[in-house]
Amino acid sequence: MVITFLLGSGISIAAGMPGVGPMTDQVVSGENVIRYAGTFAVVGDDSPIERVAQDDPTLAFVRRLHAFTGDFYRHFEVGHEVTTRTSPTSPRSSTTV
């Protein structure tokens, strides 16, 4: 299994590109997420490509990893905003730690 992390400084936000936070939220939500070339990709609402199932094992792993990272930041009081969801349909909660 290959794991990819989204890292960025936010430099492209001024050009209208999404930051790492919104991209991570999109993948973790599973909304419009597809499987492409052995990885995940995000597509528009009008794409005919079949979406990844909400119970996909890899998506479940990504969600657990995301939750673990949030716990790590909170535990070690890292100065970082952590956005978490307890489930794909629950509202997001943000905490700056």
N, C-alpha and C positions, 0 to 999 in steps of 0.2 A: 504494500500500500504506500502511496506517495501522499504526503501532506504538504499543502501549500499555505503559506501565511500571507495575508495582505498587510503590507507595511507601507507607510507613506507619511510625508510631511505636510500634506494638504496643499501643496503648491498648485495643483490643477483645479482646486475648488473655484478659484476666481474665473476660470475658463468654463465654468458650468459643469464640470465633471464631478461625480459623486466622490465623497471622501471614503476612507476605509470603514468608518462606522456604518454609514448607510449601506455600503456593499456587503458588509458582514451581516447586518440585519436582514438584508434581502436573502442571502444564502441560508441563514439560520431559520428564517421563516418558511423556507421551501416554496414560496410563491414565485411562479414562473421560472423555477429552477429545472434545468434539464441535465441529462448526462450526455457528455460530448467528449469523445476521444479519451475516455478513462478518467475524466474529471467532471466537475460541475460547471455549468455556464448559466447565465441569466438571460432570458429572452423577453421580448415584448408580449403584451397581452394578445396580439393578433397572430403570433407564431403558431403554425400547425403542429409543431413538434411536441410529442408527449412529455408531460411534466414528470418529475421524480415523485414517487409516492411519499406521503408524509411519514410512513413507517419504514422508509428505505434505511437499511442498516448503516450505510456510510453517512447519510444525513443525520441519523441518530448519534453516531460517533462524533460528528462535527458539533452537534448541539451539546453533547457532554463535555467535549474539549472546551467549548466556549464558556460553559458554566464553570468548569474547573479554573479557567484563566481568570474569570471574574472573582472567584473565591480567593485565588492567589493574590490578586491585586488588593482585595479588601484585607486579607490577613496581614500582608506585609506593608499595608498603608502606602502603596505606591500612588503618587500623584497622577492619577489617570482616571478619566471618566469611564465607568463600566456600565454598559447597557445590557440588561439581562431580561430574559423571558422565561417563565416557568413552563410554557408550552407555546406552540406556534400561534394559538389563538388568544393567548393572554396579552394584556397590555404591557408595554415596555416600562421598565423602571430604571432610572438612571441615578447613579450615585458617584460623586466625586470623592475618590479616596486618596 
